């Protein structure tokens, strides 16, 4: 069964006679033609609506079934919870003692707003990511609508706009990322919005170009608030296209300057506020979060072959079930290369050139950078969907069979349900449940001593999570691994804290606590090789005899 084509002849008020000319069904002598018109297609049988319904199902299907997993999801949800606990939405913090500056605040703001609205649960924490996925599906439709006008009205060829949306909605990597709380999908949505705005400015009506250019800069500003300088990588494609194939009627300098002013007005206030409030933060942003992520290994596949090891499988497996059409589309691009030798030819073929630059230039930067992770490529899956839809149109292929798309959707949903039941030590909800059972009294803080901190516990218990060092270490500014030392925590003598350490370090931790005059109450057997215990302050000396 194939998805039925759109029949909009009734909306135009015309029909085609068997001989081909357009006739008006209301004119005299055309009664038989009017009575032979097919009934209008109901909205839910139109491809665009079917894709929209499919995307909504894939966005929200089992969204909250899998608990929050540490470290990434726990870290993002914890910072959002700290915002709600403290009321401070400017200074990002993983604990009240320690700031958290690895990412700008936009993703945390969205997660905090969602949790505040829908409650402290995994569904609410991931909701901004699912919505970003839906935004990207819509952007694929809009971008293809401008880049690849429908080839014909016969219904024999898939509509490129709906096809691009279908491709993006069913690509494997976006489907995985749509259920993982990270900043990558928020970044992808705003980067995609910026580039689709540029497509409209470049290839759309001239009278609307200035407005779209301002929208592009506004979207880049929001992307910059999600991930900083990497958000501007698609600008390389914009600049390169303007250099290689300038607009025939270029926009004025004032329009470009206005757009840049919009960018600075939206992107810089938060950075200025926190840099002025925290000495050395600017050096940390530039040195650690920019330079070291590009030139340093940071344990993220920094070997010379790491780009192939990470990005090769990401592109081949992550584009399932459309990998073969993608490879055919890339192969077909070879015919465009000779056309790009002259400026006039590049201007005539600017649509394909833009996609090549949008994909190629950021990918080159990702490969050169020594910090490489699969989700870094997520923003490139929007131009990949546009490429596949464009190739599908160029070979006049019909809609894919509905039963295969349905089977893929069922497989994805079944996979999510399976993963949700997968036992793992990174399951923050399981840790929270164990702590509730072991420590029935109210828990105000969860303290990890020289151990991997499960920050996702904060979402489920409402208790802050802290990481301590046994050494009286000097704080190393914005890169500190620990929040404070055990000695500092003991001096506070907080009531309601539950302590956790690996059982291999348990003898040393207990010795340190007892030597400091504190009592230790072990709470049950080890859980996942961790000792769970409470710490009580030194016993008060008995009052002197009268």
N, C-alpha and C positions, 0 to 999 in steps of 0.2 A: 504494500500500500504506500502510495506517495502522498506527501503533503499537497493538498489541492492548491492550485495557483489562485492568485487574487484576480477576481473579476470585477473591475470597477467601471464596466461599461454603463451600468445603470446610473452611477454617480455622474458620468459625463453627459448622460441623456442621449447617447448615440449607440448604434449597433452597426455591425458590419454585415452587409448583405452577402449572399454566397458569391457574388461576382467580385466583391472586394470594396466598392465605394461605400463611403459613410452615408447613412440615411437617417432621417429624423423619424422616429416611430410615431410621432404625433401628426405627421403630414398626411395628406389625403392619399389613399391607395396603399398605405403601408400597414393596414390593420393586421394583416397576416404576419408581417415581420414583428410587429409589436407583441403579438400573442406568442410568438416563438422565442421571445427573450428568456434566458434562464433566470431563475429567481436569484435575488442578491445573496451572496455568500454570507452566512451568519458570522459575526465577528470572531468567534472562537475557532472558526475553521480557517481563518486567514493566517498565512505563515508568520507574519510579524507578531500577532497575538499569541500564536502557539509557542513561538520562541520566548516571548515575555513570560508566559505561564511556566514554561520549562525552567527558565532562569530563576524565577521566584522559588520553585520547588527545590532546585539545586542549591540556592542560597540559604534557605532556611531549613532544609531537610536535616534533622538530627543536629542542629547547630549547637544545642546545649547538652547533648547526650554524653559527649566525652568530657570528663572533668578537666579543669585547668591543669596543664602539665608544666612543670618547671624544666629548664630555667626560663625560657623566653616568655611564655605566657604568664608565668608567675611574676616575673620582673615588671612587665607592663601593667598587669592588674594591681600589683602592689603600689606602684607609683601613683596610679589613679586613686587607690584607696587612701594613700597618704594625703592627697589633695583634699579628699572629702573629709578626712579626720581633722586636718589642720585648718582647712579653709583657705590655705595658701595655694593659689593656682599659678603663681609666678615662679617661685623657687622650687624646682623639682627635687624630690627627696625619696630615697629608698627607706630611710629611717629618720626619726627626728634629729639624730646626731649627724647624719651623713647625707649630702646632696647626691643627686643622680643626674649627670649631664651628658650622657652618651647620645641622646637624641633630643631635638627640640620638642616643644610641648604639645603640638597639635593632636597627635594620636592619643596622648594621655588625657587631654581635655575631652576628646570625643568619648573615650572609654569611661571617664569619670561621670560625664553627663548621662551616659547610658545607664550606668550602675545606679546613679542617683534617681533615675526615672523608673527603672524596671527592677531594681533590687540587686543585691550582691549575689550573683550567680554566673555561671559560665555563659549562658545564653546572652545575658546583657553585656558581659565583657566582650563577647565576639560580635555583637550586633554591628558596630561601626565597620568591621571588616566585611561582613556579609553585604552591607549596604554599598560599600566601595566596589565590591564585585559587581553588583547590579548596575552601578554607575558606569563601570567599564563596558558592560554588555551594551548599554544604551549608547555609549560613545562609539563603539564599533559600528552600530547601526548608523549613527549620524555621520561618522567619517566616511563610511562606504557610500552613503547616499550622495555625498558631495564628490567623492573621488571617482566612483564607478556608476554613472547613470544607468538605469535599467536598459538592457540591450534591446528588448522588444516587448510588445504587449501581448504576445501570443500565449504566454504561460508555459512555453516549452523550456524556458531557461529560468533558473532560480534568480529571484530578485537579489542583487548583490548586497543591498543594505541588510535585509533579513538574514541573508546567508552569512555575512560577517558577524552579526550578532549571534547566530547559531553556533558558528565556529568558536567564538570566544567563550560562549556559555558552556561549551562542552570540552574545552581544552583541559588536559589533566592537571597541569601545574596550577592554573588559576583555581580549579576545583579543590585542590589540596589547600592552597593558600587561603581560600575563602573561609576555611574552618580553623585557622591558626591565628592567634592573636599576636601579630607583629605590626610594625609600621609600614611594611612593604606594600600592602594593598591600598592603604590611604595615600601613600606616595604615588602609586600607579594611577589612582583615580584622578588626582590633581595634575599629574604630568600628562595623562591622556586628555584631560579637559583642556589643558594649555595647547596641546598639539592639534586637537580637533578645532579649537578656536583659530589656530593659525591656518588650518586647511580652509576654513570658511573665509578668513581674511584674504587668503591668496587666490582661491578658486571660486569664491562665492560672489554675490552681487557687489559691485564696486561701492555703492552707496552705504553698505553695511560694514565695509572692511575696517574702518577706523574703530568702530565699536567692538568688533571681534578682536582686534589687536589689543585693545585695553583689557578685554576678557582674558586673553592669553597671558598678559603680564600679571593679572590678578591671580590666575590659577597657578602660575609659577611661584608667586609669593606664598601661596598656601602650601604648595609642595615643599618650598624651602622651609616652612614652619614644621613640616613633617620629618624631613631628613637632612636639612642643611644643604651644603654645596652640591652633593650628588643629584639633587633635584633639578639642577640646571643643565644636566647633560644633553637633553633634547634640544637645547638652544644651539648646540653645535650644528645640528641639522638645519635649523632655521637660518643661521648665519651662512652656512655653506650653500644652501639653496639660493639665497639672495646673491651670493657671489657668483655661483656657477650659472644660474638662470634667473636674472633679475626680473622683477615684475615689469610688465610692459608699461603700466602706469603706476609707478612707485608711490607709496604713501609718503607724505611729507615728514620732514625732520621733526616738526612739532608733534605729530602723532606719535612717533617713536619715543620722543622725550616724555610725553605725557604718560605713555605706558610704563616707562622706566620709573617715573615718579610714583605711579600706582604701586609698582613692585616694592619700592623702598618704603612707602607709607604703610604697607601691610606687613612686610617681612621684617623690618628692622626694629620696631619698638620693643619687642620682647628681648631681643638680643642686647640692645642698648641698656635696657633695665637691669638685666642680670649681670652684664659685664661691669657696669658701674657699681653694683652692689657687692661683687665678689672679686677681690684682687686676684689676678692670675688666671681668671677664667678664659679670657680671650686667648692667651697663650696655650691653654689646654685645648680649646676648640681647634685652633690652627695646627698645633703640634701633634696632638694625639688623635683627634677625631678626623683630621683631614690628611696631614702628611703621613703619619704612621699607618693609616689604613691603606694608603696608596703604595708607599715605599717599604713599609714594614710587613713582616710575616704575620704576626699576631695570632699564629696558630690556625690560620684559615686558608690552608692549601696554598701556601706561598712558594712552593717549589716552582721551578721554571716550567714544568709540564702541568702545573695545577689547573691552569685555565682549560686545558683539554680534558683533564680528569673530571672537572666539575661541570663545565658548561657544555661539553659534548653530550653526555647523558641527559642533562637538563633540557637541551633543545630537541633531542631525538625522542626521549620518553615523555617529556613534559608536553609535547605537542600531540600526543595521542588523543583521539583516533584520527587525527588529520596529518600525521607525519608524512605519508606518501603524497597527498596533494601539495603539501608544503615543499617537499623536495622537487616535485615536478614544476611548481611555480618558480622556485629558485633557478632550476635548470632553464626554464623558459626565459628568464631574465637575461641570459647571455645575448639574446637577439637585440636587447636594448643598448648594450654597451657601445656598439659602433655608432649609434645615433647620438651619443653624448659627446662627440668630439668637437662639435661646434656649438656656439651659444644659441643660435636659432633652433637647432635640433633639441638642445636641452630644454629650452623654453617650451617647445611643442610637446615634450615628453616629461614635463615637470612633475607630474603625479607619480610616475614610477621612480623618478630620481629622488623625490622627497622620501618615499618609503625606503629606498636603498640607503640614504643618508641617516634616516631615523633609526634604522636597524644597525647599520654598519659602524657609525661613529661611537655611539655609547658602548657597543659590544667590544670595539677595539680598546676603549678605556678600561672596561672590566677585565679584559684579558691582560693588559699591561699591569694593572693594579695587582698587588700581591695579597690582597684580602679578597677571597673569592668564596661565595656561597650561592647555592642554587636560586634562592629567592631574589638575589640581586638582579636577575634577568626578568623578573616578573613584569616590569614596565614595558618590556619589549614584546610581550605577547599581544598587545593591542595592534601594533603594526604587522605582526605576523598574521593575525586574523584578517586584516585588511589585504595583505598579500594573497592569502589563500582565496578570499572572496573574489579578488580581482582576477586571479588565474581561473577560478571556476567560471567566471563570466566570460573570459576570453575564449574558452573552449566550448561555450554554450552548453554546459552540463545542466541537467534538471535537478530538482530537489533530491537530496538523499532520501532513502526509504525510511519512513517513519519508524518501522519496527526496529531498525538498527539503532536509531537514536534513542528509542525507548529502552532497548536492551542495555545500552551504555549507561543511561541514567539509573536504571535499576542496579547495575553493577556498582556504580559510584555510591549509591545510597547504602547498598549492602556492605560495601567496604567501610563506610563510615560507622555503621552499626557494629561491625566486627572490631574495628579499632577502639571504639568506645568501651568495649568490654575487655580490652587487653590489659592484663595486670602489669604495672610498672611502678618502680620506686619513685618516679617523678609525679605520681598522681597526688596533687595537693589535697583533694577531698579525702582520700584514704588516710593521709597523715592527720588531717583535721579530725576525722572521726576517731582515730586511735587516741589522739590527745584528749578528746572529750571523754572517752571511756576511762582513760587512765587518771585524769585529773578532773574530777567532777566539779571542783570549786571553780569560780570564774577565772578565766585565763586572760591576763592583760597583756602578756608579751611572751613570745617564743624566742628563746635564745639558743643559737647554734654556736658551739665552741669549736673553732678550727675545723669546721665541717661545711659541706655544701648546704647553703641556706635555702630552704624551700619557701620562697617569698609568696607563692600562691596560697599558702595557709592563711594569709591575711584576709583574702576574699571570703573564706569560709568561716573563720573564727572571729573576724573583726579585731584581731589582736596584732599588734606590730611584730615584725620579725627583725631580729638583730643578729649580726655575726660578730663573734668575739675572738680575740687572739689571746693565747696564754702569755705571750710576751707583752711587756709594757712598751709597746712599739710607738715610735713617733709617727704621727699621721703624715701621710704622703700626699696631702692636698686632694685633688680631684680624682686621683687614681688609686685611692686607698681601697684595699681589699676588705678590710675589717672596719666595723663601725667604732669600736673601742676595745680596750683590753679587759680581761676578766677582772683585774684589780679595780678598774674604774667602775665596772658594773656592780661589783660587790660593795663598793663604797656607797652606792645609791641605795642598796638593800631594798629593792622594789618587791612589793608583795604581789603575788599572783602570777609571777613569771614561771614558765616551764622551760627547763634546760634540756638540750640534746647534744650528744657527742658520739662519735664513732667509738665502738667498744674497744678498738685497738688503742685509743687514746684515753680511755676511761680511767685506768690506774693513775696516770699523771694528772688528769683533771681532778679526780677525787682527792689526791694528795695535796694539790694546790688549795682546794677549797677547805679541807680539814686544817691544813697548816695556817690558813687565814682565820680560823676560829669559827667556821660555818658548819652547820649540820647538813647532811645530804640525805634525802629521802628518795630512794629508787622507786619508780612507778612501773612495776611489772617487769616482765621478761624483755630482752632486747627486741626491738622492732626493726627489721631490715638492717641488722647489724648496728643499730643505734641504741644507746642507753638513754632512757627518758627519766628525768628526775627533777625534784624541786630542791631549792636551796633555802635554808632558814638561817636567820641572823644569829650571832653569838648570844648564848644565854646570858641573861642579865645577872649580875652579881647579887647575892642575897643582901638584904639591907643589914647594916651593923646592929649588933645586940645593944639594947638600952643599958 
